[in-house]
Amino acid sequence: MVTGVGGALLSIQSNPNHSELGASGAIFGIVGAVMAGVKFGDLDISAGEKRAIFSSVLSFAVLNFILGFSDFGSSIFGHVDNMCHLGGFVSGLLVGLPLGAFARKHQLLQLATVVITSLVLFAAGRELVQTDGPAAQKRVAMMEAQRGNYLGAAEYLEKYTANDPHDEKALLDLGNLYALAGQRDKAINAFQRALKANPDSYDAKEALQSLEAPLSPGKK
């Protein structure tokens, strides 16, 4: 789990504008952990067994990294997120070394290493959320809107505009989403906020004029 998070963090850092699917980052984390543990670990196995295991996982890592960076690999597997693989692999090396080196003793040190690594990854994740989180909320909102989930999209834009109340375009989009969802009062509020962000906004004024106009008899 820790190495999967490590892979995802490096992937987001390298390209915060994409989505991905799969567990390969965590798999590369296991590979890195096994390599570090077998190479430097105090394991109760023979030298030949160590060499066989290390050679096997090393071959797996090298082959897959080459395929991931090559056009041939992309043509077979589609887009491969090598930054996720690399992040998982490095996280695995960091975790695997102490887990292997102290396999038969110092279990407290093992636990401390995993906890410290997890805290470092948590801190990195928090920094990424603060840096790229608002923009991600805006992108997800647009994706939900394209699917016709107007209220779901509005929820994401509410979070985004709470962090950036001066983004007139986002507030106009929020008002339009509420209008499409039949939430008239919330739409008016969003357009009023857009007008506050830009008092000269023609779109906000026009939308408010339309929404605040007296309703025709029989309409609610």
C-alpha positions in Angstrom: 0.0 0.0 0.0 2.8 2.4 0.9 4.6 1.8 -2.4 1.4 2.2 -4.3 1.0 5.6 -2.8 4.6 6.5 -3.5 4.1 5.6 -7.2 0.9 7.7 -7.4 2.6 10.7 -5.8 5.5 10.8 -8.3 3.0 10.3 -11.2 0.9 13.2 -10.0 4.0 15.4 -9.5 5.2 14.7 -13.0 1.8 15.2 -14.7 -1.1 16.4 -12.5 -3.5 16.6 -15.5 -4.1 12.9 -16.2 -6.0 10.0 -14.7 -4.7 6.5 -14.4 -5.8 3.0 -13.5 -4.0 -0.1 -12.3 -1.8 -1.5 -9.5 1.5 -1.6 -11.4 3.0 1.1 -9.2 2.5 -1.1 -6.1 3.8 -4.1 -8.0 7.0 -2.3 -8.8 7.1 -1.4 -5.2 7.1 -5.0 -4.3 9.9 -5.6 -6.8 12.0 -2.9 -5.3 11.4 -4.1 -1.7 12.3 -7.7 -2.7 15.5 -6.5 -4.5 16.7 -4.5 -1.5 15.7 -7.1 1.1 17.4 -10.0 -0.8 20.5 -8.0 -1.7 21.2 -6.5 1.7 18.9 -8.5 4.0 19.7 -10.8 6.9 17.7 -13.6 5.4 17.9 -17.3 6.3 18.4 -18.5 2.7 21.4 -19.7 0.7 23.5 -17.4 -1.5 22.3 -19.3 -4.6 18.6 -18.6 -3.6 19.4 -15.0 -3.1 21.0 -14.7 -6.5 18.1 -16.5 -8.2 15.5 -14.3 -6.6 17.4 -11.1 -7.2 18.1 -11.9 -10.9 14.5 -12.7 -11.4 13.0 -9.5 -10.0 15.8 -7.4 -11.6 15.0 -8.9 -15.0 11.3 -8.1 -14.5 12.1 -4.5 -13.5 14.5 -3.8 -16.4 12.3 -5.4 -19.0 9.2 -3.5 -18.0 11.0 -0.2 -17.7 12.4 -0.7 -21.2 9.0 -1.6 -22.6 7.4 1.3 -20.8 9.8 3.8 -22.3 9.8 2.3 -25.8 7.4 2.9 -28.7 7.0 -0.9 -29.0 5.7 -1.2 -25.5 3.3 1.7 -25.9 1.9 0.1 -29.1 1.2 -3.1 -27.1 0.1 -1.8 -23.7 -1.0 1.7 -24.6 0.1 4.6 -22.4 2.4 3.3 -19.6 2.9 5.6 -16.6 6.6 5.0 -16.0 6.7 7.8 -13.3 4.2 5.8 -11.3 6.4 2.6 -11.8 9.5 4.5 -10.8 7.9 6.1 -7.7 6.7 2.7 -6.5 10.0 1.1 -7.2 12.0 3.7 -5.2 9.5 3.5 -2.4 9.9 -0.2 -2.3 13.7 0.1 -2.1 13.3 2.5 0.9 11.0 0.1 2.7 12.6 -3.2 1.7 16.1 -2.5 2.9 15.3 -2.3 6.6 12.6 -4.9 6.4 15.2 -7.3 5.0 18.2 -6.2 7.0 16.5 -6.7 10.3 14.3 -9.7 9.3 15.1 -11.7 12.4 15.5 -9.0 15.0 14.9 -5.3 15.6 11.2 -5.5 14.7 10.7 -2.1 16.3 13.1 -0.6 13.9 11.2 -2.2 11.0 8.0 -0.7 12.2 9.6 2.7 12.7 11.0 2.7 9.2 7.6 1.9 7.6 5.9 4.6 9.8 8.5 7.2 8.9 8.3 6.4 5.2 4.5 6.6 5.4 4.7 10.0 7.1 7.0 11.3 4.4 4.7 10.1 1.7 1.7 11.6 3.6 3.5 15.0 3.7 4.3 14.8 0.0 0.7 14.0 -0.7 -0.5 16.9 1.3 1.8 19.2 -0.5 0.5 17.9 -3.9 -3.1 18.4 -2.8 -2.4 22.0 -1.8 -0.6 22.7 -5.0 -2.7 20.9 -7.6 -5.9 20.0 -5.6 -8.0 23.0 -6.6 -7.2 22.6 -10.3 -8.0 18.9 -10.1 -11.4 19.8 -8.6 -12.1 22.0 -11.5 -11.2 19.3 -14.0 -13.3 16.7 -12.3 -16.2 19.1 -12.2 -16.1 19.6 -16.0 -15.9 15.8 -16.5 -19.0 15.3 -14.3 -20.8 18.1 -16.3 -20.1 16.3 -19.5 -21.7 13.2 -18.1 -24.8 15.2 -17.2 -24.2 15.0 -13.5 -24.8 18.8 -12.9 -25.2 18.7 -9.2 -22.1 16.5 -8.8 -20.1 18.9 -10.9 -21.4 21.8 -8.9 -20.1 20.2 -5.7 -16.6 20.1 -7.0 -16.8 23.7 -8.3 -18.1 24.8 -4.9 -14.9 23.4 -3.4 -12.8 25.0 -6.1 -14.4 28.4 -5.8 -14.1 28.3 -2.0 -10.3 28.3 -2.5 -10.4 30.8 -5.4 -13.5 33.1 -5.0 -12.1 35.5 -7.7 -12.3 33.0 -10.6 -15.2 34.6 -12.5 -15.3 31.8 -15.2 -15.6 29.1 -12.5 -18.4 31.0 -10.8 -20.3 31.5 -14.1 -19.9 27.7 -14.8 -21.2 27.0 -11.3 -24.2 29.2 -11.8 -25.0 27.5 -15.1 -24.7 24.1 -13.5 -27.2 25.0 -10.8 -29.5 26.5 -13.5 -29.3 23.2 -15.5 -30.1 21.3 -12.3 -33.1 23.4 -11.5 -31.5 25.0 -8.5 -32.6 28.6 -9.1 -31.6 30.1 -5.8 -28.2 28.5 -5.8 -27.7 29.6 -9.4 -28.5 33.2 -8.5 -26.0 33.1 -5.6 -23.3 31.8 -7.9 -23.9 34.5 -10.5 -23.9 37.1 -7.7 -20.5 35.9 -6.5 -19.3 36.1 -10.1 -20.5 39.7 -10.3 -18.7 40.4 -7.0 -15.5 38.9 -8.5 -15.9 41.1 -11.6 -18.5 43.9 -11.3 -18.3 44.4 -15.1 -19.2 40.8 -15.9 -21.8 41.0 -18.7 -22.5 37.3 -18.5 -23.2 37.4 -14.8 -25.5 40.4 -15.2 -27.4 38.8 -18.1 -27.8 35.5 -16.2 -29.1 37.3 -13.1 -31.5 39.4 -15.1 -32.9 36.3 -16.6 -33.2 34.3 -13.3 -34.5 37.2 -11.2 -37.2 38.1 -13.8 -40.8 37.5 -12.5 -41.9 34.0 -13.2 -44.8 33.5 -15.6 -48.2 32.5 -14.1 -48.4 28.8 -13.4 -44.6 28.4 -13.2 -42.8 27.6 -9.9 
